[in-house]
Structures are given as structure tokens and as C-alpha cells.
Amino acid sequence: MDLSFYTGKKVFVTGHTGFKGTWLSNVLLQAGALVTGYSLKSATNPSLFEQTNTGCRMTSIIGDIRDLASLSKAVRESEPEIVFHLAAQPLVRLSYREPVGTYETNVMGTVHILEAIRHTPSVRSFVNVTTDKVYEIREWHWGYRENDNLDGYDPYSNSKSCSELVTSSYRNSFFSQPDSPSVSTARSGNVIGGGDYSEDRIIPDCVRASRAGKQIVVRNPHSTRPYQHVLDCLSGYLLLAEKQYQDSSLEGSYNFGPDDVSCVTTGALVSVFCEYWKGTSWIAQKIGGPHEAGFLKLDCSKAKSVLHWNPHWDINVAVEKVVEFARLGSDEERNACLEKHIHEYFSF
Ligand SMILES: NC(=O)c1ccc[n+]([C@@H]2O[C@H](COP(=O)([O-])OP(=O)(O)OC[C@H]3O[C@@H](n4cnc5c(N)ncnc54)[C@H](O)[C@@H]3O)[C@@H](O)[C@H]2O)c1
């Protein structure tokens, strides 16, 4: 994918201190974009954002998405042409413990970024990052399509369904003029990549156990998920923002997920991990816990035919990259590895 479109462009990223946000900011920086980020401090320790010292290469604003005045000021003053909205409470299990905070951040956060954009005439293209979990769970054999029913089950998933509806309403109500920004939502699968330190995610759990020399415990080994490398999913966001900037008729909702070969059970994913991290093994353990979908897959025909987007790294390559990153010992090595993976993926 050619990223020259982004060279010299002013881009605003919410959630830039998070896992995906740090990767996205670094891709944009390598492409020569002028990046401003707005986010709370990273919630994890360690954090990829800190390890790679990304904040010193961009304008990093630490602020709360629930604070409309502060967010609007940041957007207005940075005068971006492109905005990616990633700031969210993104964890399913935490959303059961903290539903109110999850809805506040994920729903009102979306209202606030759209309000900020409404009053910032420089913005031409907006991508709201939601998730594969926005769909009503049908437990059927097919991938979900963009026109399937939105009704996420748990508070996290449901808050993202609401974020989709908020975006749709703003598009209809405020962004329908010819000079309005193009507004889209991007629904991606479960991303994996170096530097994810979140709780309750399978790859970070694998890395933590392997580093400690322990056996990996897998909660739901039979659940099927669309696993993809973080750069595959970011390439979709970047392509969408670029294409709809050039042609506003392309705005809408898009799925970005892996090909079928990478839609595997969690047990199969962990087995691949164990092949690359020699000496590790895993066991299934029913620990109880909240409801989770058994089978989740995305139909990405729309992104492939309209945007000409395709995933590049299958599950084996993705896991190999995760393990390569996770075995590094210093921040210098991690920063170099992050740059190398971006370089390999986008062939700068
Ligand atoms: N990681 C995945 O597998 C996955 C899959 C589908 C969708 N997503 C979506 O991608 C986005 C990024 O996810 P991630 O995995 O990088 O998560 P993350 O937890 O690493 O990052 C979340 C970011 O949001 C920020 N944030 C949280 N609450 C905030 C608030 N009140 N105000 C301002 N900033 C706040 C955090 O500081 C952080 O920068 C989220 O919207 C998530 O729902 C992630």
C-alpha cells in the first residue's frame, strides 16, 4: 500500500497512547504525516507508547474524551484534515464490571469527537473505529456483513453498536452537504501484534505466561475469532480515510477482517503461538466468566471490492511477528522492531 497520500497531512488520532493508536501513530509518522494525539495516559504498564517513546515524535495531548471543551480545543487548534477515533474502553470483561464508564467513554466519546469535527472546517475525512462485536450474535456459519443487525451483547460490544448509530445520525444530520467531511465506521477483528499488554486478551496472556515460564491457560479454546495482525487492520483504516477523502460517495461502514484461513479457534491460535515460542504449552480451563460468542467472522467483500483492500499477513506470519517482538529485551530493540514491521508491511 502506498502511503504517500499522508505525507505532510495533518492527522488527529484519539487513543494514540493505546496499542493500536501507538502503531497507527508510528505508521503515520513514517509516512511523513503531522500527527496530533488526544488520549488518557496509557492504562497498561508496560506500555508500547512509552517503550517506543512515540510521544516525542508527535504532538501528544493527554486529555479525556469525555471532556468536550478540552477535546474541541485540541481538534480546533491542530486543524486536522483527517481524524481517526480510537479512544475507548475496549475490554469486554471490564465492561461488565464498569458498564457506566464504558458507555460514557464509548458513546459520549463518539458524540464529542463528532461535535468537535462539526466545528472544525479543516476536517475532510473521519474514521470511527468500532469492532466486529457490534453485530447481533447469530451463531451462524457465515461472516457478518455491514448491513446485518447492530446489537452488541455485552456493555462493551453494545456501546460500540451505539457508537455506530451515533455516527450514522451525525452523518445524516450534520454532514450531508457537499463540503462536509466524509464519515465512516471501521469494524475490525481481534488484532494481534507486538506490544499489546492489555488484560484478558489471549496473546498478551500467552506472552505473560511464556515469559514467566508457566503453562498458558486458555478460557474458551473452542471460540472462533477473526484474528489479524494490527497492521492489516490499520491498512484498512488508512485506505478508507484516504479513499473517502478523495471520493465522499465511499463513506459508510466497512468490515476489515482476515481471510478464512486466519479465522481460527482460540485453541488453534495458541497452538500456533507455541510453535513459535518453543518450550511452551497450553491447557484449557473453564474458569467461568461472562457470555462470549462462540463463532465470530467478518465478511469483508465490501472493503475488498470497493476499496481494493486485502489482508497481507496470515495468522502464522502475525504470530511470528508477535513472538519476535515479545522476546526482545530493551526499548531500543522494541522501537527498532516496530519500525521494521511497519517497513516490511508497507514496503517504504
Ligand atoms: N485490540 C483489538 O483486538 C480491537 C478489536 C476491535 C476493535 N478495537 C478498537 O480499537 C480501538 C483501540 O483499541 P486498543 O486495542 O488499542 O485499546 P487500548 O486500551 O490499548 O487503547 C485505548 C486508548 O483509548 C484511550 N482512552 C480510554 N479511555 C479514554 C478516555 N476517557 N479519554 C481519552 N482516551 C481514552 C486510552 O488511553 C488508550 O489510548 C478501540 O476503539 C477498540 O474498541 C480493538
The ligand as an SDF file (V2000), in Angstrom:
LIG
                    3D

 44 48  0  0  0  0  0  0  0  0999 V2000
   -7.4790   -4.6800   20.1320 N   0  0  0  0  0  0  0  0  0  0  0  0
   -8.4720   -5.2870   19.4570 C   0  0  0  0  0  0  0  0  0  0  0  0
   -8.4470   -6.5080   19.2310 O   0  0  0  0  0  0  0  0  0  0  0  0
   -9.6170   -4.4690   18.9180 C   0  0  0  0  0  0  0  0  0  0  0  0
  -10.5430   -5.1200   18.0730 C   0  0  0  0  0  0  0  0  0  0  0  0
  -11.6000   -4.3720   17.5310 C   0  0  0  0  0  0  0  0  0  0  0  0
  -11.7030   -3.0240   17.8370 C   0  0  0  0  0  0  0  0  0  0  0  0
  -10.8170   -2.4210   18.6800 N   0  0  0  0  0  0  0  0  0  0  0  0
  -10.9780   -0.9800   18.9500 C   0  0  0  0  0  0  0  0  0  0  0  0
   -9.7820   -0.3090   18.6040 O   0  0  0  0  0  0  0  0  0  0  0  0
   -9.6020    0.8240   19.4580 C   0  0  0  0  0  0  0  0  0  0  0  0
   -8.2440    0.7720   20.1070 C   0  0  0  0  0  0  0  0  0  0  0  0
   -8.1460   -0.4200   20.8730 O   0  0  0  0  0  0  0  0  0  0  0  0
   -6.7820   -0.8710   21.5680 P   0  0  0  0  0  0  0  0  0  0  0  0
   -6.7250   -2.3330   21.4850 O   0  0  0  0  0  0  0  0  0  0  0  0
   -5.6630   -0.0720   21.0550 O   0  0  0  0  0  0  0  0  0  0  0  0
   -7.0920   -0.4670   23.0910 O   0  0  0  0  0  0  0  0  0  0  0  0
   -6.1430    0.2300   24.1710 P   0  0  0  0  0  0  0  0  0  0  0  0
   -6.8010    0.0020   25.5010 O   0  0  0  0  0  0  0  0  0  0  0  0
   -4.7470   -0.1940   24.0210 O   0  0  0  0  0  0  0  0  0  0  0  0
   -6.2480    1.7710   23.8040 O   0  0  0  0  0  0  0  0  0  0  0  0
   -7.3500    2.5560   24.1500 C   0  0  0  0  0  0  0  0  0  0  0  0
   -6.9690    4.0060   24.0620 C   0  0  0  0  0  0  0  0  0  0  0  0
   -8.0980    4.8000   24.4470 O   0  0  0  0  0  0  0  0  0  0  0  0
   -7.6890    5.7300   25.4330 C   0  0  0  0  0  0  0  0  0  0  0  0
   -8.8130    6.0700   26.3130 N   0  0  0  0  0  0  0  0  0  0  0  0
   -9.5640    5.2260   27.0720 C   0  0  0  0  0  0  0  0  0  0  0  0
  -10.4900    5.9450   27.7500 N   0  0  0  0  0  0  0  0  0  0  0  0
  -10.3180    7.2520   27.3880 C   0  0  0  0  0  0  0  0  0  0  0  0
  -10.9520    8.4650   27.7430 C   0  0  0  0  0  0  0  0  0  0  0  0
  -11.9670    8.5070   28.6040 N   0  0  0  0  0  0  0  0  0  0  0  0
  -10.4960    9.6210   27.1900 N   0  0  0  0  0  0  0  0  0  0  0  0
   -9.4460    9.6030   26.3030 C   0  0  0  0  0  0  0  0  0  0  0  0
   -8.8050    8.4970   25.9630 N   0  0  0  0  0  0  0  0  0  0  0  0
   -9.2370    7.3260   26.4880 C   0  0  0  0  0  0  0  0  0  0  0  0
   -6.5630    5.0450   26.1810 C   0  0  0  0  0  0  0  0  0  0  0  0
   -5.7760    5.9910   26.8970 O   0  0  0  0  0  0  0  0  0  0  0  0
   -5.8300    4.4030   25.0160 C   0  0  0  0  0  0  0  0  0  0  0  0
   -5.0190    5.3620   24.3910 O   0  0  0  0  0  0  0  0  0  0  0  0
  -10.7660    0.8050   20.4410 C   0  0  0  0  0  0  0  0  0  0  0  0
  -11.7640    1.6740   19.9810 O   0  0  0  0  0  0  0  0  0  0  0  0
  -11.2390   -0.6340   20.4050 C   0  0  0  0  0  0  0  0  0  0  0  0
  -12.5820   -0.7570   20.7590 O   0  0  0  0  0  0  0  0  0  0  0  0
   -9.7670   -3.1230   19.2210 C   0  0  0  0  0  0  0  0  0  0  0  0
  1  2  1  0
  2  3  2  0
  2  4  1  0
  4  5  1  0
  4 44  2  0
  5  6  2  0
  6  7  1  0
  7  8  2  0
  8  9  1  0
  8 44  1  0
  9 10  1  0
  9 42  1  0
 10 11  1  0
 11 12  1  0
 11 40  1  0
 12 13  1  0
 13 14  1  0
 14 15  2  0
 14 16  1  0
 14 17  1  0
 17 18  1  0
 18 19  2  0
 18 20  1  0
 18 21  1  0
 21 22  1  0
 22 23  1  0
 23 24  1  0
 23 38  1  0
 24 25  1  0
 25 26  1  0
 25 36  1  0
 26 27  1  0
 26 35  1  0
 27 28  2  0
 28 29  1  0
 29 30  1  0
 29 35  2  0
 30 31  1  0
 30 32  2  0
 32 33  1  0
 33 34  2  0
 34 35  1  0
 36 37  1  0
 36 38  1  0
 38 39  1  0
 40 41  1  0
 40 42  1  0
 42 43  1  0
M  CHG  2   8   1  16  -1
M  END
$$$$
